[in-house]
Amino acid sequence: MKISKNWLQDFIKTDLRSDKIGEYLTDIGLEVEGIEKFESIKGSLQGIVVGKVLTCEQHPNADKLKKTTVDVGAGKILNIVCGAPNVAAGQVVPVAVVGTQLYSKDGTAFEIKAAKIRGEVSEGMICAEDEIGLSDDHGGIMILDENLYEVGKDFSIYFDISNDEVFEIGLTPNRTDAMSHYGVARDLHAFLASNQLKSEYEKVSAKTLAAEGESGFTLEVEDAALCPRYIGAVIEGVHVAESPQWLQNRLKAIGLKPLNNIVDITNYILHGLGQPLHAFDADKIAGRKVKVGVSAAGTKFTTLDDAERTLIGAEIMIKDGEDKPMCIAGVFGGADSGVSAVTVNVFLESAYFDPVAVRKAAKNHGLNTDASFRFERGVDPNITQIAITHAIALIEDLAGGKLKGKLLEYYPQQIDDHYIILRFTKLEQILGTKIHKEKIKEILRLLDIQVLNEIQNGLEISVPPYRADVTREIDVIEEILRIYGYNKIDAPQKISFTPVKLSSDDQDALENFWARTLQSNGFNEVMNNSLTSVKDETDAVKLLNPLSGDLQYMRKSLLEGLLENADYNIKRRNQDIKFFEFGKIYHKKEKYEERKQLAILVSGRDVAENWLQPKSVTNFYHLKSYVKVLLDRLGLSSEERSLEDPRFADALEITVNGKTIARLGKVAPQLLKDADIEQECYYAEIELEVCQKLRTKEALKFKNIPKFNSIRRDLALLVDRHITYAELYAAARKNPSKFLRNINLFDVYEGKNLPEGKKSYALSFELLNEEKTLEDKDISEVMNALIKTYQKEFSAELRS
């Protein structure tokens, strides 16, 4: 939100510098993100003087140039080469002298310098309107009336040039009361007055209107819940034209484009007082009647942007006497009822509409206007009359109109203040310090919060309805703290807290353990948006009110987000990827499903390049080792099996008691292509909630280091190519011997010197007797049993 300092000074007079005002506004919660200078004419016409062309001759070396002499006052005659076709002797013109900074449309500055143009000296520049920012006209130099402009005078004195400073405020959505210059001034005054800083401030009040009698129009509000307050005024005999320069400058300073005096006045009131207004062409209102209600679903309505919209039957509509829609109330006007260049009579509207209804209408039609932005958050119902009277006074003054008859008013039930009890003990508890009771009352008074009664250890107060965000005791405490000053609250020297130990049943404990394990292995945690777009809508959960076309669905997998992270990093030459994410995925099957997973993505090198370590490219087995480290601590007996999944080129599924706890594999080439990734990626997803339910609750047990040495024996087996190591591992684990501890695969070979369809596995077996040294007969018994198992189940042959 942009706030003009000049405009702010209309409501609060202060000698404070802009940077100090910005500091104070930030202190009270209206965070100033930046302060920009505004000039209604870039450069403020500095360095441009009124001159008179004394002579004008053809340039001796250029057909399209003229050689002139120009009197710029104080007896100074300049030689200027000019390319304008309309330059002639005797003209009074604006002249940019040497050293003047002129600005192009994009704000780029260039300096006027003395130069030779085609061999002739040029000591300045005779200016066209667009060259000095007065208009876009470049038809020739600007010729001035010699009766109005005095030669030698600064050209700037003939223009109402506005120099301003504009605050860019990052306003939080709850602060509807500060969505205007008056609202910001009101808040700033409360702070300055509370801290004994000098300022002059006066509350705005309604203008006194002279009109009496009847306007000739009638008003009908069909539903008071949708429109609790409505005021209309008929103003006759207006002349629609350009606004005066001061009004245009006010709007330009905050980034608005002036249109005409009527529309500019409504925008001026909107951004000045915070009350949206709407002006209709009164002669286009059938039956001279204004109705506020709803129109039937399916009704077609063309808005000011010439877009035809289909109403859903829930919008608040402003209609004429024939029930023809004229405006989506609080959102956008109609193309056929607005003010135009030929408008003579105006019907002006100031109202308070139901915020929920306005929000739904704006959302449904994809409209976000300055009016809807305020109405849907809740404007001040008590400023509607003040705003319309100020607007009427301006229209009468600037557009020559005259109010006809009394205002049309509808306000059947007054919107009451919020009643709240403030406890001093609660205030002290939250703030951590004690504020004097009289200071509290002073701050409340400055915030327009009325103290109704003093009770034991507290106050009964009423909060005006324009503070829609202050409805509870804690809200009032926040308001007091804002104005009292956060900087006045001393930071405690110590903090007392009770550590909470997470039990093994707590899922957070498992997440924290896994996160620490991955981080210790060089991983970085990422967090992605759960809203996304999907190519395959099967089982997808679609939002009823999506924020945008790219955020219509809840994510079905964590993979896409991690691939986006990888692509972002790879394109910035961070090609070694180790990412993990805890997040939920969503599916719509027989019912809505929501599952939490741990996702892991690896790509690039597994170990950073260095002189001692050979290049190590991440592969499937690196990923599997990370997953295994995480799952081993669960104390589960798991099984592995191949998996068919379109997301993977090759994949593995890990199950426990038939329940899938993890899937991992090489990401399919098509997904990598869609993500614009050219290097291989490996992905794993672990079902967090399933693991939590299945994990053993037994405490970890520690053992002494064995006193006796373990024995290793190796077997080289020749088996059919389709047999996997997992099958060999499972067969060995069935061996009943208590001496067999660990099994490891240390070599795989297929190819030359092996029979067709065969491959070789080299396995090592670790044997240990914790009570004594293993004897040869015990070792032979275990190994012979393993050989027989492999020969029987897999037709394995021993290789020497």
C-alpha positions, -999 to +999 in steps of 0.1 A: +000+000+000+013+034-010+009+064+013+018+099+002+034+122+027+018+153+013-016+136+015-009+123+050-002+159+060-038+168+052-048+148+082-018+152+106+007+180+106+042+171+119+077+184+113+092+149+114+115+138+086+102+110+063+126+085+076+115+091+112+079+088+102+087+055+085+105+043+117+075+052+139+050+036+115+070+004+115+072+005+153+033+005+154+029-024+130+026-005+097+059-017+083+074+007+059+093-013+033+106+017+014+103+055+008+104+067-028+105+103-041+077+114-064+078+143-088+047+151-109+071+162-136+103+142-135+132+166-128+107+193-117+117+214-148+149+224-131+174+241-155+147+250-180+142+288-186+119+308-208+137+320-239+130+340-271+142+329-305+160+360-320+172+345-353+165+313-371+186+302-402+191+271-422+220+249-409+248+252-435+256+215-433+222+198-427+189+201-445+167+192-414+184+214-389+181+250-380+207+274-365+192+297-340+201+324-314+180+324-283+177+351-256+175+335-222+175+367-201+201+387-183+216+397-217+227+361-224+223+349-260+228+312-268+236+295-301+213+265-304+210+240-332+174+228-334+158+200-355+121+210-349+102+218-381+081+245-364+109+267-349+110+303-361+123+337-351+102+356-326+089+326-307+089+323-269+100+288-260+113+266-231+151+262-232+171+236-214+205+252-207+238+234-204+239+211-173+201+205-173+190+169-166+162+157-189+144+124-184+131+099-209+098+080-204+115+051-186+132+076-162+166+075-177+184+108-173+206+126-199+225+158-195+224+188-218+260+196-229+276+222-251+285+205-284+292+209-320+264+196-343+275+192-379+302+218-373+280+244-355+281+252-318+250+243-298+247+256-262+213+242-251+181+227-263+147+241-273+123+216-259+091+198-270+065+189-245+074+152-243+111+160-237+103+178-204+075+155-193+045+177-199+028+154-223+035+128-250+034+153-278+065+154-300+050+172-330+075+201-325+089+225-300+066+240-274+056+276-283+046+298-254+023+328-252+046+358-249+019+376-228+020+349-201+056+339-200+085+363-192+118+357-209+146+347-185+122+333-158+124+297-146+100+277-166+089+257-134+072+287-118+044+285-143+034+250-132+020+234-101+047+208-096+043+184-068+073+169-050+064+142-026+077+112-007+057+080-008+058+053+019+054+017+007+037+000+036+035-038+039+001-039+055-011-071+071-046-082+060-062-077+094-055-039+095-085-027+075-085+005+096-052+016+082-061+010+045-062+048+039-043+080+045-067+090+073-063+056+089-025+058+089-027+093+102-050+082+130-026+055+141+005+078+138-012+104+159-020+079+187+017+070+188+030+105+187+006+118+213+013+089+236+050+096+234+047+134+238+058+141+202+044+172+186+017+169+159-016+185+149-045+161+142-082+166+139-108+139+134-127+142+101-164+149+103-193+151+079-197+182+057-228+203+061-250+200+030-274+227+019-298+207-002-334+201+011-365+185-003-366+153-024-341+140-049-367+123-071-351+089-066-361+060-043-340+034-025-349-002-017-326-027+001-339-062-002-318-078+025-304-059+055-279-087+062-262-082+028-263-044+030-266-031+066-261+005+055-265+024+023-265+061+014-272+076-020-270+111-033-282+127-066-260+155-080-272+174-110-255+195-136-220+181-134-194+188-160-172+157-166-136+169-174-100+165-163-093+169-126-073+198-114-036+193-112-034+189-074-059+160-075-041+143-103-008+146-085-024+130-054-034+100-074-003+098-095+018+098-063+003+065-052+004+049-086-032+056-099-040+070-133-063+100-133-094+095-155-119+123-150-130+145-121-159+123-110-140+090-109-109+107-095-129+121-066-143+087-057-107+073-058-095+103-037-121+095-010-113+058-012-076+062-006-080+093+016-107+081+040-109+043+032-145+043+021-151+030-015-177+050-034-194+043-068-208+069-092-236+060-116-250+080-145-283+090-129-300+093-162-294+056-170-311+044-139-346+031-150-375+041-129-353+065-109-350+038-084-320+020-069-324-015-055-298-035-035-303-072-036-294-103-056-301-113-092-311-147-104-284-172-111-274-173-147-281-136-153-256-121-178-239-089-167-212-069-185-187-052-163-166-020-169-139-041-185-164-051-212-163-088-200-197-106-199-200-124-166-226-150-155-239-143-120-242-172-096-271-156-077-252-149-045-236-116-054-249-084-039-261-064-069-270-027-074-301-027-097-324-002-113-361+001-110-365-027-137-342-051-117-315-046-144-281-051-127-259-020-127-230-030-105-216-060-085-218-042-051-184-036-035-165-052-064-170-038-099-193-015-118-213-022-150-203-011-185-237+005-192-243+025-160-211+043-152-201+079-156-189+089-191-179+121-208-215+130-215-228+124-180-247+154-166-264+139-135-247+115-110-261+091-085-234+086-058-233+056-036-216+051-002-224+018+016-214-009+040-217-044+024-214-078+040-177-087+038-183-124+032-206-118+003-182-094-013-153-118-009-172-146-025-183-125-054-148-112-060-133-146-058-159-162-080-154-137-108-117-134-104-119-097-096-096-079-072-103-042-070-094-015-045-130-015-034-133-053-030-100-054-012-115-031+015-151-043+016-142-080+019-121-072+050-146-049+066-147-011+062-159+014+088-197+015+087-197+048+105-176+067+079-201+061+050-218+094+056-186+114+062-172+100+030-202+108+008-205+144+021-168+150+014-173+136-021-204+157-028-185+189-017-157+181-040-180+173-070-198+206-064-165+224-062-146+207-091-173+195-114-199+223-110-226+199-097-254+206-072-268+182-047-305+176-054-327+168-024-318+150+008-296+120+010-312+086+005-303+066+037-309+031+048-295+021+082-322+001+101-299-012+129-268+005+141-237-016+140-225-017+176-191-014+191-173-045+204-177-049+242-145-063+259-132-066+294-095-058+299-078-073+330-047-055+342-032-087+355-035-103+320-020-073+304+010-074+328+013-112+323+015-108+285+038-078+284+061-089+312+060-054+326+036-031+344+021+000+327+004+026+348-034+025+347-037+061+335-013+055+307-034+025+296-065+047+296-047+074+276-036+049+249-071+035+246-086+070+243-061+078+215-072+046+197-108+057+199-115+028+224-139+041+250-136+032+286-171+024+298-164+016+334-135+008+358-139-025+375-118-043+400-084-049+384-096-040+349-117-019+325-149-024+306-143-010+271-160-006+238-141-008+205-154+010+174-165-013+145-139+000+122-114-021+142-127-054+129-095-071+141-100-061+178-126-083+192-109-100+222-089-091+252-056-102+237-063-079+207-067-049+230-034-059+248-017-059+214-031-025+206-018-011+239+016-026+233+018-012+197+013+023+209+032+021+241+062+008+221+077-027+218+111-011+223+101-001+258+097-036+269+129-049+284+142-083+272+144-108+301+178-117+313+169-153+316+143-177+302+128-205+322+113-235+305+108-272+312+124-296+287+100-321+272+113-355+263+096-371+234+085-407+239+093-434+214+057-435+205+059-399+193+061-396+155+081-364+159+109-384+177+111-407+146+112-377+123+138-359+143+160-391+144+157-396+107+164-360+099+196-359+121+207-392+105+203-378+069+219-345+078+249-363+092+252-380+058+253-347+039+216-342+031+197-309+031+161-307+041+136-290+017+100-279+021+077-276-009+042-263-015+016-290-011-004-273-039+006-281-074-006-288-110-009-324-122-008-339-157-027-370-146-059-361-127-066-397-117-071-399-079-061-362-076-077-339-050-088-307-067-094-275-048-128-258-049-112-223-049-077-226-063-053-197-059-042-200-095-042-224-125-009-238-114-021-245-079-053-264-084-045-298-069-031-313-037+001-331-045+000-368-052+037-374-046+067-356-032+088-365-062+078-336-084+087-310-058+121-326-052+128-327-090+120-290-092+145-284-063+171-305-081+165-287-114+169-253-097+202-264-081+216-281-111+210-250-133+231-231-108+260-256-110+251-274-077+249-308-094+255-330-064+221-334-049+212-349-015+177-338-005+150-350+018+115-338+027+089-347+052+055-340+037+019-352+031+005-365-001-032-367-010-054-390-030-091-393-037-102-429-040-133-443-023-126-416+003-100-389+007-066-402+018-038-383+034-004-399+041+028-385+055+061-396+039+098-391+040+111-386+005+148-388-005+164-377-038+200-382-047+219-373-079+254-364-090+285-374-070+281-392-037+314-379-024+328-344-032+357-345-057+392-345-042+427-357-050+425-387-027+389-399-034+382-412-069+351-399-086+320-416-071+287-412-090+256-418-070+237-449-079+208-470-067+229-488-041+239-455-025+203-446-021+194-481-008+221-478+018+207-446+031+172-461+033+186-492+050+203-470+077+169-454+085+149-486+085+174-506+106+166-486+137+130-496+135+138-532+146+117-547+118+121-579+097+115-566+062+113-582+027+123-568-007+105-573-040+106-557-074+081-529-081+063-517-112+058-480-109+056-455-139+077-430-118+107-454-118+128-471-145+139-497-120+123-500-086+123-519-053+096-522-027+103-529+010+075-545+030+069-557+065+041-582+072+027-575+037+026-537+043+047-514+021+070-492+041+093-479+014+097-476-024+129-467-041+145-467-075+159-449-105+136-420-117+120-426-150+137-408-180+104-391-190+100-375-156+136-362-158+129-349-193+097-331-180+118-316-152+145-305-177+171-326-158+198-343-178+215-364-151+203-395-134+183-392-102+174-418-076+143-414-054+129-431-023+098-426-003+092-441+031+057-443+046+062-425+079+030-434+096+032-470+087+067-472+101+057-455+133+030-481+139+052-511+131+084-500+148+094-520+178+089-503+212+118-522+228+146-501+242+180-505+226+203-530+242+240-528+243+264-557+243+300-561+253+326-565+226+331-603+221+363-617+237+368-642+208+376-634+172+351-640+144+359-662+114+353-653+078+346-678+051+339-671+014+318-689-012+318-682-050+286-695-065+276-700-101+238-696-105+212-688-131+212-651-141+176-645-128+185-654-092+190-624-070+213-618-040+182-612-019+171-648-025+206-661-016+206-639+015+172-651+026+182-688+022+213-683+043+194-666+071+173-698+074+204-716+086+197-727+122+233-722+134+238-697+162+273-690+149+263-673+116+263-636+122+267-616+090+264-622+053+279-599+026+280-598-012+315-586-023+316-595-060+292-601-089+304-612-123+288-621-156+303-624-191+335-639-204+344-675-193+310-681-178+283-704-193+255-686-211+227-676-188+249-678-157+264-653-133+288-655-103+281-643-068+309-641-042+296-641-007+314-637+027+300-653+059+311-641+094+310-668+121+314-662+158+311-681+191+310-657+220+318-684+245+350-699+230+371-700+199+353-717+170+366-751+161+370-764+125+342-789+128+317-761+138+328-740+108+326-769+084+291-778+097+278-743+090+294-739+056+284-774+044+249-767+053+249-735+033+264-752+003+237-779+004+210-753+007+223-733-023+227-765-044+193-778-036+173-745-039+192-728-067+212-756-084+243-736-075+278-747-084+309-739-064+336-719-082+372-723-072 
